Amino acid sequence: MNFGEIKDSVREHFGRIGWPSVMLDLALGSARREIEKNSNGGYYWMRATKTFNSVASQQDYSITTSTSNGLNLPNFKDLRALRVKESGDTVWTDVTVGDVTQEEAETMFATDEENMPLIAIVDNTTLKLFPTPDAIYNFKLWHYEWTSNPTTNTGATGTDELTERFPEALIYGALVWGCEQYEKSYPDADRWAAKFREQQSQLHRHSLERERQDRLTWVPMGGAFDFRRRTRLGRQIWV
């Protein structure tokens, strides 16, 4: 379905004339945010990459802005992986992310130590590199980004992966918002919320299948009650 058809479907439940367009946009925007907030990192259509260069003796880089050599990713949601190489090299080296806290990283390196970064920490909207780079290094960042609804109702810009594959999720999520915030009909909101949860479950299953296409192997790590995640070079994810 294109975005205009999704809007028409939502309008049919509230009266095609009586529901203001601004409320309709707010409802559908809320539905997309709720879908992506519950993605456990991010869905496949939220994947993105970014290449950037470090600066000698600079440890901190803004993720969401371009200030002081920042990455300028205003829609950044979560980090997937980070690689580094020296300028002129053709082989990337893995930078550890997600396994070490900032408190631990600060005890592993001297405050004045500079070298090729081995560890990266996301501190709110700042990317911290340990140790501090001693030169210009090339980085490639794999991450998830928040997405927005299409800006037009029809045509090539009126659809995206979510509207094409799971339009019901947007429709039901918008109906939950509309019943709660506009109509103040909480029993109806509960009814649509149940359908919305069903769509989110289908999204989780479909996204997991897409991840499996990337040849990820799930391996038990420490038994049924150990849920820590680890990675190793064989592309296995330890859970």
MDAnalysis code that builds the backbone (N, CA, C; Angstrom):
import MDAnalysis as mda
import numpy as np

u = mda.Universe.empty(717, n_residues=239, atom_resindex=np.repeat(np.arange(239), 3), trajectory=True)
u.add_TopologyAttr("name", ["N", "CA", "C"] * 239)
u.add_TopologyAttr("resid", np.arange(1, 240))
u.add_TopologyAttr("resname", ["MET", "ASN", "PHE", "GLY", "GLU", "ILE", "LYS", "ASP", "SER", "VAL", "ARG", "GLU", "HIS", "PHE", "GLY", "ARG", "ILE", "GLY", "TRP", "PRO", "SER", "VAL", "MET", "LEU", "ASP", "LEU", "ALA", "LEU", "GLY", "SER", "ALA", "ARG", "ARG", "GLU", "ILE", "GLU", "LYS", "ASN", "SER", "ASN", "GLY", "GLY", "TYR", "TYR", "TRP", "MET", "ARG", "ALA", "THR", "LYS", "THR", "PHE", "ASN", "SER", "VAL", "ALA", "SER", "GLN", "GLN", "ASP", "TYR", "SER", "ILE", "THR", "THR", "SER", "THR", "SER", "ASN", "GLY", "LEU", "ASN", "LEU", "PRO", "ASN", "PHE", "LYS", "ASP", "LEU", "ARG", "ALA", "LEU", "ARG", "VAL", "LYS", "GLU", "SER", "GLY", "ASP", "THR", "VAL", "TRP", "THR", "ASP", "VAL", "THR", "VAL", "GLY", "ASP", "VAL", "THR", "GLN", "GLU", "GLU", "ALA", "GLU", "THR", "MET", "PHE", "ALA", "THR", "ASP", "GLU", "GLU", "ASN", "MET", "PRO", "LEU", "ILE", "ALA", "ILE", "VAL", "ASP", "ASN", "THR", "THR", "LEU", "LYS", "LEU", "PHE", "PRO", "THR", "PRO", "ASP", "ALA", "ILE", "TYR", "ASN", "PHE", "LYS", "LEU", "TRP", "HIS", "TYR", "GLU", "TRP", "THR", "SER", "ASN", "PRO", "THR", "THR", "ASN", "THR", "GLY", "ALA", "THR", "GLY", "THR", "ASP", "GLU", "LEU", "THR", "GLU", "ARG", "PHE", "PRO", "GLU", "ALA", "LEU", "ILE", "TYR", "GLY", "ALA", "LEU", "VAL", "TRP", "GLY", "CYS", "GLU", "GLN", "TYR", "GLU", "LYS", "SER", "TYR", "PRO", "ASP", "ALA", "ASP", "ARG", "TRP", "ALA", "ALA", "LYS", "PHE", "ARG", "GLU", "GLN", "GLN", "SER", "GLN", "LEU", "HIS", "ARG", "HIS", "SER", "LEU", "GLU", "ARG", "GLU", "ARG", "GLN", "ASP", "ARG", "LEU", "THR", "TRP", "VAL", "PRO", "MET", "GLY", "GLY", "ALA", "PHE", "ASP", "PHE", "ARG", "ARG", "ARG", "THR", "ARG", "LEU", "GLY", "ARG", "GLN", "ILE", "TRP", "VAL"])
u.atoms.positions = np.array([
    [0.839, -1.191, 0.000],
    [0.000, 0.000, 0.000],
    [0.882, 1.252, 0.000],
    [0.444, 2.296, -0.702],
    [1.165, 3.553, -0.599],
    [0.637, 4.333, 0.608],
    [1.303, 5.435, 0.918],
    [0.969, 6.154, 2.148],
    [-0.426, 6.757, 2.082],
    [-0.845, 7.170, 0.894],
    [-2.193, 7.713, 0.750],
    [-3.258, 6.672, 1.045],
    [-3.057, 5.446, 0.598],
    [-4.015, 4.369, 0.873],
    [-4.066, 4.037, 2.355],
    [-2.914, 4.095, 3.021],
    [-2.889, 3.861, 4.470],
    [-3.667, 4.956, 5.189],
    [-3.499, 6.199, 4.770],
    [-4.257, 7.303, 5.365],
    [-5.758, 7.100, 5.177],
    [-6.152, 6.684, 3.980],
    [-7.582, 6.457, 3.720],
    [-8.136, 5.371, 4.629],
    [-7.357, 4.325, 4.863],
    [-7.816, 3.233, 5.728],
    [-8.042, 3.715, 7.150],
    [-7.143, 4.570, 7.637],
    [-7.309, 5.102, 8.996],
    [-8.511, 6.042, 9.055],
    [-8.661, 6.893, 8.041],
    [-9.781, 7.840, 8.024],
    [-11.141, 7.134, 8.071],
    [-11.241, 5.975, 7.420],
    [-12.513, 5.260, 7.381],
    [-13.026, 4.911, 8.773],
    [-12.128, 4.778, 9.726],
    [-12.541, 4.399, 11.081],
    [-13.003, 5.609, 11.900],
    [-12.654, 6.812, 11.471],
    [-13.004, 7.998, 12.254],
    [-13.907, 8.960, 11.481],
    [-14.277, 8.595, 10.273],
    [-15.030, 9.516, 9.436],
    [-14.075, 10.260, 8.519],
    [-14.306, 10.171, 7.232],
    [-13.337, 10.711, 6.269],
    [-13.206, 12.218, 6.354],
    [-14.226, 12.910, 6.848],
    [-14.207, 14.376, 6.875],
    [-13.860, 14.903, 8.260],
    [-14.308, 14.211, 9.298],
    [-14.221, 14.771, 10.641],
    [-12.850, 14.757, 11.285],
    [-11.941, 13.935, 10.776],
    [-10.648, 13.803, 11.445],
    [-9.626, 14.714, 10.782],
    [-9.053, 15.708, 11.495],
    [-8.107, 16.654, 10.881],
    [-6.857, 15.943, 10.355],
    [-6.332, 16.447, 9.255],
    [-5.139, 15.851, 8.654],
    [-3.949, 15.902, 9.594],
    [-3.835, 16.968, 10.386],
    [-2.697, 17.073, 11.303],
    [-2.740, 15.962, 12.343],
    [-3.947, 15.591, 12.784],
    [-4.075, 14.495, 13.738],
    [-3.734, 13.160, 13.082],
    [-4.093, 13.015, 11.825],
    [-3.783, 11.800, 11.087],
    [-2.269, 11.626, 10.952],
    [-1.566, 12.714, 10.645],
    [-0.103, 12.643, 10.530],
    [0.538, 12.307, 11.875],
    [0.014, 12.887, 12.944],
    [0.543, 12.595, 14.276],
    [0.319, 11.122, 14.638],
    [-0.840, 10.607, 14.304],
    [-1.164, 9.210, 14.625],
    [-0.245, 8.253, 13.880],
    [-0.032, 8.493, 12.591],
    [0.828, 7.602, 11.814],
    [2.288, 7.754, 12.196],
    [2.694, 8.964, 12.573],
    [4.057, 9.148, 13.073],
    [4.274, 8.411, 14.379],
    [3.273, 8.445, 15.253],
    [3.360, 7.709, 16.514],
    [3.436, 6.212, 16.269],
    [2.660, 5.711, 15.309],
    [2.666, 4.280, 15.007],
    [4.052, 3.826, 14.562],
    [4.703, 4.582, 13.673],
    [6.045, 4.203, 13.210],
    [7.041, 4.232, 14.361],
    [6.969, 5.239, 15.209],
    [7.903, 5.308, 16.343],
    [7.714, 4.125, 17.273],
    [6.463, 3.744, 17.554],
    [6.224, 2.604, 18.432],
    [6.750, 1.317, 17.823],
    [6.589, 1.162, 16.516],
    [7.110, -0.024, 15.838],
    [8.630, -0.086, 15.974],
    [9.307, 1.011, 15.704],
    [10.768, 1.010, 15.695],
    [11.361, 1.027, 17.100],
    [10.633, 1.553, 18.076],
    [11.120, 1.506, 19.464],
    [11.180, 0.089, 19.998],
    [10.293, -0.768, 19.509],
    [10.210, -2.141, 20.008],
    [10.929, -3.132, 19.101],
    [11.958, -2.666, 18.409],
    [12.646, -3.510, 17.428],
    [13.860, -4.229, 17.996],
    [14.164, -4.066, 19.286],
    [15.340, -4.711, 19.886],
    [16.620, -4.377, 19.126],
    [16.843, -3.103, 18.934],
    [18.007, -2.641, 18.190],
    [17.567, -1.945, 16.926],
    [17.018, -2.701, 15.989],
    [16.532, -2.104, 14.760],
    [16.059, -3.168, 13.787],
    [15.121, -2.791, 12.924],
    [14.665, -3.678, 11.866],
    [15.557, -3.515, 10.640],
    [15.437, -4.453, 9.710],
    [16.349, -4.481, 8.568],
    [16.257, -3.221, 7.719],
    [15.078, -2.578, 7.641],
    [14.970, -1.382, 6.801],
    [15.605, -0.158, 7.489],
    [16.015, -0.315, 8.740],
    [16.644, 0.779, 9.472],
    [18.169, 0.736, 9.376],
    [18.711, -0.262, 8.685],
    [20.161, -0.384, 8.574],
    [20.751, 0.751, 7.745],
    [21.937, 1.195, 8.149],
    [22.648, 2.236, 7.405],
    [24.132, 2.127, 7.718],
    [24.948, 2.755, 6.900],
    [26.392, 2.786, 7.124],
    [26.892, 4.216, 7.017],
    [28.028, 4.448, 7.625],
    [28.639, 5.774, 7.607],
    [30.152, 5.618, 7.648],
    [30.853, 6.288, 6.743],
    [32.306, 6.320, 6.794],
    [32.745, 7.701, 7.283],
    [33.775, 7.719, 8.087],
    [34.305, 8.982, 8.602],
    [35.766, 8.785, 8.972],
    [36.447, 9.883, 9.200],
    [37.852, 9.847, 9.585],
    [38.015, 10.408, 10.988],
    [38.911, 9.795, 11.726],
    [39.242, 10.329, 13.047],
    [40.236, 11.478, 12.883],
    [40.439, 12.185, 13.961],
    [41.396, 13.284, 14.007],
    [42.415, 12.973, 15.089],
    [43.672, 13.198, 14.809],
    [44.719, 12.916, 15.780],
    [44.460, 13.656, 17.090],
    [44.552, 12.923, 18.188],
    [44.408, 13.464, 19.551],
    [42.977, 13.861, 19.898],
    [41.991, 13.455, 19.100],
    [40.587, 13.724, 19.432],
    [39.897, 12.412, 19.759],
    [39.384, 12.300, 20.972],
    [38.763, 11.057, 21.433],
    [37.256, 11.028, 21.228],
    [36.567, 12.156, 21.393],
    [35.113, 12.216, 21.365],
    [34.603, 12.789, 20.046],
    [33.539, 12.142, 19.507],
    [32.941, 12.581, 18.248],
    [31.425, 12.593, 18.401],
    [30.828, 13.738, 18.117],
    [29.371, 13.831, 18.166],
    [28.773, 12.914, 17.116],
    [27.745, 12.151, 17.502],
    [27.093, 11.250, 16.563],
    [26.018, 11.976, 15.762],
    [25.269, 12.832, 16.412],
    [24.085, 13.415, 15.781],
    [24.340, 14.746, 15.093],
    [25.497, 15.377, 15.318],
    [25.797, 16.660, 14.695],
    [27.150, 16.589, 13.993],
    [27.463, 17.628, 13.233],
    [28.752, 17.712, 12.553],
    [29.755, 18.550, 13.329],
    [29.377, 18.974, 14.527],
    [30.247, 19.818, 15.340],
    [31.535, 19.088, 15.688],
    [32.675, 19.750, 15.545],
    [33.991, 19.209, 15.912],
    [34.213, 17.825, 15.292],
    [34.072, 17.769, 13.956],
    [34.302, 16.535, 13.195],
    [33.297, 15.435, 13.535],
    [32.075, 15.817, 13.901],
    [31.049, 14.854, 14.254],
    [30.548, 14.072, 13.056],
    [29.783, 13.008, 13.346],
    [29.322, 12.100, 12.299],
    [28.080, 12.609, 11.565],
    [27.342, 13.530, 12.181],
    [26.163, 14.144, 11.558],
    [25.116, 13.095, 11.184],
    [24.709, 12.302, 12.174],
    [23.664, 11.293, 11.987],
    [22.495, 11.629, 12.918],
    [21.659, 12.602, 12.548],
    [20.585, 13.042, 13.461],
    [19.554, 11.974, 13.779],
    [19.432, 10.945, 12.930],
    [18.442, 9.887, 13.156],
    [19.071, 8.617, 13.721],
    [20.279, 8.717, 14.248],
    [20.967, 7.543, 14.796],
    [20.141, 6.904, 15.914],
    [20.024, 5.566, 15.859],
    [19.303, 4.830, 16.899],
    [20.222, 3.927, 17.703],
    [20.991, 3.072, 17.009],
    [21.816, 2.100, 17.730],
    [22.998, 1.695, 16.864],
    [24.072, 1.316, 17.538],
    [25.300, 0.904, 16.858],
    [25.270, -0.595, 16.592],
    [25.677, -0.982, 15.371],
    [25.752, -2.394, 15.021],
    [27.192, -2.898, 15.026],
    [28.089, -2.183, 14.372],
    [29.488, -2.606, 14.290],
    [30.336, -1.413, 13.869],
    [31.639, -1.511, 14.153],
    [32.569, -0.445, 13.787],
    [33.879, -1.074, 13.342],
    [34.430, -0.581, 12.229],
    [35.703, -1.063, 11.710],
    [36.643, 0.121, 11.526],
    [37.954, -0.167, 11.557],
    [38.962, 0.884, 11.421],
    [40.101, 0.378, 10.548],
    [40.744, 1.278, 9.855],
    [41.962, 0.952, 9.105],
    [42.795, 2.210, 8.951],
    [44.079, 2.018, 8.738],
    [44.946, 3.149, 8.456],
    [44.684, 3.650, 7.038],
    [44.867, 4.930, 6.823],
    [44.685, 5.494, 5.490],
    [45.630, 4.805, 4.512],
    [45.080, 4.347, 3.406],
    [45.884, 3.640, 2.430],
    [45.798, 2.133, 2.543],
    [45.384, 1.608, 3.701],
    [45.215, 0.166, 3.861],
    [43.948, -0.292, 3.144],
    [43.863, -1.600, 2.901],
    [42.685, -2.178, 2.245],
    [41.968, -3.190, 3.122],
    [42.451, -3.404, 4.338],
    [41.865, -4.385, 5.247],
    [41.344, -3.668, 6.487],
    [40.083, -3.941, 6.809],
    [39.476, -3.348, 7.997],
    [39.783, -4.179, 9.231],
    [39.918, -3.505, 10.380],
    [40.136, -4.149, 11.670],
    [38.922, -3.905, 12.557],
    [38.486, -4.942, 13.252],
    [37.310, -4.823, 14.106],
    [37.595, -3.949, 15.316],
    [36.635, -3.062, 15.627],
    [36.675, -2.257, 16.851],
    [35.606, -2.812, 17.783],
    [35.979, -3.172, 18.985],
    [35.037, -3.763, 19.939],
    [33.982, -2.749, 20.353],
    [32.721, -3.118, 20.213],
    [31.609, -2.266, 20.659],
    [30.619, -3.139, 21.422],
    [30.058, -2.598, 22.492],
    [29.008, -3.287, 23.231],
    [29.472, -4.252, 24.297],
    [30.760, -4.603, 24.329],
    [31.242, -5.576, 25.305],
    [31.936, -4.922, 26.500],
    [32.322, -3.671, 26.373],
    [33.091, -2.983, 27.413],
    [32.374, -1.690, 27.760],
    [32.229, -1.415, 29.047],
    [31.613, -0.161, 29.476],
    [32.648, 0.957, 29.450],
    [32.158, 2.185, 29.493],
    [33.075, 3.320, 29.515],
    [33.950, 3.290, 30.765],
    [33.371, 2.893, 31.901],
    [34.140, 2.822, 33.134],
    [35.285, 1.825, 33.011],
    [35.022, 0.692, 32.351],
    [36.075, -0.308, 32.161],
    [37.120, 0.175, 31.167],
    [36.673, 0.804, 30.076],
    [37.611, 1.264, 29.051],
    [38.582, 2.294, 29.604],
    [38.115, 3.140, 30.504],
    [38.984, 4.183, 31.050],
    [40.053, 3.626, 31.970],
    [39.871, 2.404, 32.460],
    [40.914, 1.786, 33.291],
    [41.865, 0.923, 32.459],
    [41.552, 0.728, 31.181],
    [42.375, -0.112, 30.332],
    [43.464, 0.664, 29.598],
    [43.285, 1.981, 29.494],
    [44.242, 2.799, 28.756],
    [44.603, 4.028, 29.582],
    [45.850, 4.454, 29.460],
    [46.284, 5.680, 30.130],
    [45.569, 6.880, 29.514],
    [45.385, 7.916, 30.307],
    [44.650, 9.089, 29.831],
    [45.360, 9.785, 28.682],
    [46.693, 9.616, 28.588],
    [47.437, 10.262, 27.515],
    [47.874, 9.271, 26.425],
    [47.356, 8.046, 26.460],
    [47.750, 7.048, 25.476],
    [47.066, 7.310, 24.143],
    [47.836, 7.243, 23.068],
    [47.309, 7.445, 21.727],
    [47.805, 6.339, 20.815],
    [46.866, 5.761, 20.030],
    [47.206, 4.675, 19.120],
    [45.977, 4.407, 18.254],
    [46.025, 3.341, 17.452],
    [44.826, 2.954, 16.703],
    [43.741, 2.503, 17.684],
    [42.537, 3.063, 17.601],
    [41.465, 2.687, 18.534],
    [41.097, 1.210, 18.434],
    [40.862, 0.612, 19.600],
    [40.479, -0.790, 19.697],
    [39.072, -0.967, 20.250],
    [38.592, 0.052, 20.963],
    [37.285, -0.015, 21.624],
    [36.525, 1.278, 21.341],
    [35.220, 1.156, 21.144],
    [34.362, 2.328, 20.976],
    [33.190, 2.243, 21.938],
    [32.842, 3.379, 22.516],
    [31.738, 3.474, 23.467],
    [30.757, 4.530, 22.971],
    [29.469, 4.205, 22.987],
    [28.438, 5.193, 22.696],
    [27.940, 5.747, 24.023],
    [28.261, 7.008, 24.284],
    [27.850, 7.691, 25.506],
    [26.808, 8.741, 25.133],
    [25.538, 8.369, 25.278],
    [24.421, 9.222, 24.863],
    [24.535, 9.491, 23.366],
    [24.920, 10.684, 22.950],
    [25.064, 10.978, 21.517],
    [26.524, 11.244, 21.154],
    [27.442, 10.670, 21.916],
    [28.871, 10.847, 21.663],
    [29.539, 9.497, 21.456],
    [30.373, 9.393, 20.434],
    [31.173, 8.195, 20.193],
    [32.563, 8.426, 20.770],
    [32.957, 7.591, 21.739],
    [34.253, 7.707, 22.395],
    [35.162, 6.585, 21.916],
    [36.382, 6.923, 21.519],
    [37.343, 5.954, 21.014],
    [38.455, 5.722, 22.025],
    [38.779, 4.454, 22.249],
    [39.848, 4.074, 23.172],
    [40.826, 3.146, 22.457],
    [42.151, 3.418, 22.507],
    [42.735, 4.666, 22.987],
    [42.448, 5.815, 22.022],
    [42.812, 7.015, 22.416],
    [42.632, 8.177, 21.558],
    [43.448, 8.012, 20.274],
    [42.874, 8.307, 19.118],
    [43.641, 8.155, 17.872],
    [44.906, 9.006, 17.871],
    [45.975, 8.442, 17.345],
    [47.238, 9.178, 17.239],
    [47.461, 9.723, 15.834],
    [46.501, 9.442, 14.925],
    [46.632, 9.894, 13.544],
    [45.248, 9.882, 12.906],
    [45.203, 10.171, 11.621],
    [43.947, 10.070, 10.872],
    [43.708, 8.610, 10.523],
    [42.593, 8.047, 10.984],
    [42.199, 6.681, 10.655],
    [40.868, 6.708, 9.927],
    [40.688, 5.749, 9.030],
    [39.411, 5.590, 8.338],
    [38.508, 4.672, 9.154],
    [37.256, 5.066, 9.329],
    [36.279, 4.270, 10.073],
    [35.059, 3.993, 9.199],
    [34.464, 2.837, 9.426],
    [33.175, 2.514, 8.820],
    [32.234, 2.052, 9.916],
    [31.108, 2.741, 10.008],
    [30.131, 2.495, 11.069],
    [28.891, 1.847, 10.479],
    [28.490, 0.708, 11.035],
    [27.210, 0.071, 10.701],
    [26.248, 0.390, 11.837],
    [25.063, 0.890, 11.514],
    [24.155, 1.318, 12.572],
    [22.710, 1.232, 12.107],
    [21.798, 1.485, 13.054],
    [20.373, 1.590, 12.759],
    [19.965, 3.059, 12.881],
    [19.048, 3.478, 12.007],
    [18.527, 4.844, 12.042],
    [17.009, 4.841, 12.176],
    [16.494, 5.815, 12.939],
    [15.051, 6.035, 12.962],
    [14.599, 6.471, 11.576],
    [13.438, 6.020, 11.142],
    [12.914, 6.415, 9.840],
    [11.645, 7.248, 10.013],
    [11.245, 7.885, 8.938],
    [10.039, 8.721, 8.940],
    [9.063, 8.205, 7.888],
    [7.805, 8.539, 8.050],
    [6.808, 8.161, 7.058],
    [7.074, 8.891, 5.740],
    [6.626, 8.321, 4.621],
    [6.801, 8.997, 3.323],
    [6.236, 10.408, 3.343],
    [6.867, 11.261, 2.544],
    [6.443, 12.669, 2.508],
    [5.353, 12.926, 1.474],
    [5.096, 11.952, 0.605],
    [4.019, 12.072, -0.379],
    [3.100, 10.857, -0.263],
    [1.920, 10.960, -0.844],
    [0.929, 9.901, -0.708],
    [1.042, 8.820, -1.784],
    [1.575, 9.173, -2.936],
    [1.647, 8.225, -4.042],
    [3.005, 8.317, -4.720],
    [3.222, 7.448, -5.692],
    [4.452, 7.489, -6.459],
    [5.611, 6.831, -5.743],
    [6.810, 7.002, -6.304],
    [8.006, 6.337, -5.772],
    [8.330, 6.786, -4.355],
    [8.023, 8.039, -4.012],
    [8.316, 8.539, -2.665],
    [7.152, 8.343, -1.709],
    [6.087, 7.683, -2.161],
    [4.925, 7.456, -1.313],
    [4.914, 6.097, -0.651],
    [5.998, 5.342, -0.807],
    [6.079, 4.019, -0.191],
    [7.471, 3.797, 0.380],
    [7.560, 2.868, 1.299],
    [8.834, 2.354, 1.767],
    [8.605, 0.911, 2.214],
    [9.610, 0.281, 2.807],
    [9.493, -1.132, 3.153],
    [8.349, -1.382, 4.130],
    [8.172, -0.508, 5.101],
    [7.120, -0.706, 6.096],
    [5.731, -0.544, 5.490],
    [5.532, 0.476, 4.671],
    [4.209, 0.670, 4.070],
    [3.887, -0.418, 3.062],
    [4.906, -0.957, 2.398],
    [4.686, -1.992, 1.385],
    [4.410, -3.358, 2.016],
    [5.192, -3.727, 3.042],
    [5.138, -5.085, 3.583],
    [4.235, -5.215, 4.807],
    [4.173, -4.171, 5.618],
    [3.396, -4.259, 6.852],
    [2.526, -3.009, 7.043],
    [1.673, -2.693, 6.071],
    [0.822, -1.503, 6.232],
    [-0.146, -1.628, 7.406],
    [-0.571, -2.871, 7.712],
    [-1.508, -3.059, 8.820],
    [-0.914, -2.597, 10.142],
    [0.398, -2.751, 10.295],
    [1.035, -2.311, 11.537],
    [0.884, -0.804, 11.710],
    [1.109, -0.048, 10.642],
    [0.928, 1.405, 10.707],
    [-0.528, 1.767, 10.954],
    [-1.437, 1.068, 10.282],
    [-2.863, 1.371, 10.433],
    [-3.319, 1.109, 11.868],
    [-3.014, -0.068, 12.396],
    [-3.462, -0.399, 13.749],
    [-2.800, 0.518, 14.783],
    [-1.513, 0.823, 14.595],
    [-0.842, 1.730, 15.534],
    [-1.461, 3.110, 15.521],
    [-1.841, 3.593, 14.331],
    [-2.487, 4.903, 14.232],
    [-3.863, 4.883, 14.874],
    [-4.575, 3.768, 14.747],
    [-5.902, 3.671, 15.361],
    [-5.805, 3.655, 16.887],
    [-4.764, 3.029, 17.423],
    [-4.560, 3.065, 18.873],
    [-4.387, 4.501, 19.329],
    [-3.515, 5.243, 18.646],
    [-3.272, 6.643, 19.015],
    [-4.547, 7.465, 18.868],
    [-5.273, 7.273, 17.760],
    [-6.474, 8.062, 17.532],
    [-7.557, 7.808, 18.565],
    [-7.742, 6.535, 18.931],
    [-8.768, 6.206, 19.928],
    [-8.406, 6.763, 21.298],
    [-7.122, 6.755, 21.629],
    [-6.694, 7.247, 22.940],
    [-6.655, 8.768, 22.991],
    [-5.983, 9.385, 22.020],
    [-5.694, 10.812, 22.094],
    [-6.788, 11.702, 21.513],
    [-7.518, 11.199, 20.519],
    [-8.502, 12.046, 19.844],
    [-9.932, 11.677, 20.215],
    [-10.266, 10.402, 20.089],
    [-11.636, 9.973, 20.370],
    [-11.887, 9.725, 21.853],
    [-10.819, 9.499, 22.632],
    [-10.936, 9.168, 24.062],
    [-11.786, 7.915, 24.277],
    [-11.657, 6.984, 23.340],
    [-12.393, 5.726, 23.419],
    [-11.406, 4.626, 23.797],
    [-11.243, 4.405, 25.094],
    [-10.197, 3.499, 25.552],
    [-10.515, 2.026, 25.296],
    [-11.768, 1.571, 25.364],
    [-12.034, 0.176, 24.965],
    [-11.647, -0.109, 23.518],
    [-11.944, 0.848, 22.609],
    [-11.543, 0.674, 21.211],
    [-10.023, 0.689, 21.080],
    [-9.378, 1.542, 21.872],
    [-7.916, 1.593, 21.835],
    [-7.318, 0.247, 22.253],
    [-7.895, -0.372, 23.262],
    [-7.402, -1.689, 23.701],
    [-7.600, -2.742, 22.609],
    [-8.722, -2.655, 21.914],
    [-9.000, -3.634, 20.855],
    [-7.980, -3.522, 19.726],
    [-7.696, -2.282, 19.305],
    [-6.714, -2.097, 18.236],
    [-5.297, -2.378, 18.725],
    [-5.042, -2.140, 19.997],
    [-3.707, -2.416, 20.540],
    [-3.372, -3.901, 20.454],
    [-4.363, -4.752, 20.651],
    [-4.137, -6.200, 20.543],
    [-3.742, -6.572, 19.110],
    [-4.416, -5.980, 18.131],
    [-4.065, -6.237, 16.741],
    [-2.688, -5.658, 16.401],
    [-2.382, -4.507, 16.991],
    [-1.082, -3.877, 16.770],
    [0.031, -4.776, 17.292],
    [-0.166, -5.376, 18.462],
    [0.850, -6.284, 19.014],
    [1.051, -7.503, 18.116],
    [-0.029, -8.008, 17.530],
    [0.094, -9.141, 16.608],
    [0.966, -8.773, 15.411],
    [0.772, -7.587, 14.878],
    [1.582, -7.143, 13.752],
    [3.049, -6.966, 14.145],
    [3.278, -6.464, 15.350],
    [4.663, -6.303, 15.808],
    [5.346, -7.663, 15.965],
    [4.611, -8.664, 16.423],
    [5.181, -10.009, 16.534],
    [5.561, -10.550, 15.160],
    [4.711, -10.318, 14.172],
    [5.024, -10.753, 12.814],
    [6.262, -10.025, 12.288],
    [6.369, -8.750, 12.605],
    [7.541, -7.983, 12.192],
    [8.821, -8.548, 12.802],
    [8.768, -8.902, 14.077],
    [9.938, -9.472, 14.746],
    [10.363, -10.770, 14.064],
    [9.400, -11.622, 13.756],
    [9.732, -12.898, 13.125],
    [10.326, -12.688, 11.735],
    [9.712, -11.794, 10.974],
    [10.207, -11.537, 9.625],
    [11.603, -10.925, 9.656],
    [11.824, -9.998, 10.586],
    [13.143, -9.363, 10.674],
    [14.210, -10.372, 11.092],
    [13.847, -11.308, 11.978],
    [14.801, -12.332, 12.383],
    [15.190, -13.208, 11.199],
    [14.219, -13.526, 10.348],
    [14.531, -14.309, 9.158],
    [15.498, -13.554, 8.254],
    [15.312, -12.246, 8.149],
    [16.226, -11.443, 7.342],
    [17.625, -11.446, 7.941],
    [17.723, -11.413, 9.275],
    [19.031, -11.469, 9.917],
    [19.707, -12.808, 9.644],
    [18.924, -13.861, 9.610],
    [19.492, -15.180, 9.327],
    [20.066, -15.250, 7.921],
    [19.547, -14.464, 7.036],
    [20.100, -14.420, 5.685],
    [21.520, -13.861, 5.687],
    [21.881, -13.151, 6.742],
    [23.241, -12.638, 6.878],
    [24.169, -13.667, 7.513],
    [23.690, -14.918, 7.585],
    [24.480, -16.050, 8.060],
    [24.903, -15.889, 9.521],
    [24.002, -15.361, 10.334],
    [24.245, -15.303, 11.769],
    [23.884, -16.641, 12.396],
    [24.712, -17.140, 13.309],
    [24.477, -18.408, 13.977],
    [24.258, -18.152, 15.465],
    [23.129, -18.608, 15.984],
    [22.817, -18.430, 17.398],
    [23.356, -19.621, 18.190],
    [24.160, -19.338, 19.223],
    [24.825, -20.382, 19.989],
    [24.584, -20.148, 21.474],
    [24.121, -21.163, 22.242],
    [23.978, -20.989, 23.689],
    [25.334, -20.700, 24.322],
    [25.365, -19.732, 25.245],
    [26.647, -19.382, 25.849],
    [26.816, -20.022, 27.214],
    [25.948, -19.684, 28.149],
    [26.156, -20.172, 29.501],
    [24.956, -20.848, 30.101],
    [24.039, -21.345, 29.278],
    [22.864, -22.005, 29.810],
    [21.623, -21.150, 29.657],
    [20.529, -21.692, 30.155],
    [19.228, -21.064, 29.947],
    [19.086, -19.729, 30.654],
    [19.901, -19.477, 31.667],
    [19.718, -18.256, 32.453],
    [20.832, -17.249, 32.216],
    [21.625, -17.441, 31.172],
    [22.676, -16.501, 30.822],
    [22.316, -15.887, 29.479],
    [21.960, -14.573, 29.478],
    [21.478, -13.927, 28.273],
    [22.460, -12.896, 27.737],
    [23.705, -12.933, 28.188],
    [24.677, -11.968, 27.693],
    [25.013, -12.270, 26.241],
    [25.229, -11.235, 25.471],
    [25.550, -11.394, 24.053],
    [27.047, -11.197, 23.854],
    [27.650, -12.102, 23.061],
    [29.053, -11.982, 22.693],
    [29.195, -12.289, 21.205],
    [30.262, -11.813, 20.604],
    [30.525, -12.127, 19.208],
    [31.928, -12.659, 19.068],
    [32.161, -13.460, 18.005],
    [33.499, -13.911, 17.695],
    [33.669, -13.968, 16.182],
    [34.876, -14.237, 15.730],
    [35.190, -14.063, 14.325],
    [34.393, -14.975, 13.414],
    [33.889, -16.106, 13.908],
    [33.119, -17.021, 13.086],
    [31.724, -16.509, 12.755],
    [31.446, -15.246, 13.084],
    [30.171, -14.597, 12.845],
    [29.070, -15.254, 13.663],
    [29.424, -15.922, 14.739],
    [28.424, -16.486, 15.640],
    [28.066, -15.448, 16.698],
    [26.841, -15.427, 17.101],
    [26.402, -14.561, 18.188],
    [26.119, -15.438, 19.389],
    [26.830, -15.179, 20.468],
    [26.664, -15.971, 21.701],
    [25.603, -15.311, 22.560],
    [24.621, -16.083, 22.938],
    [23.533, -15.518, 23.758],
    [23.332, -16.370, 24.998],
])
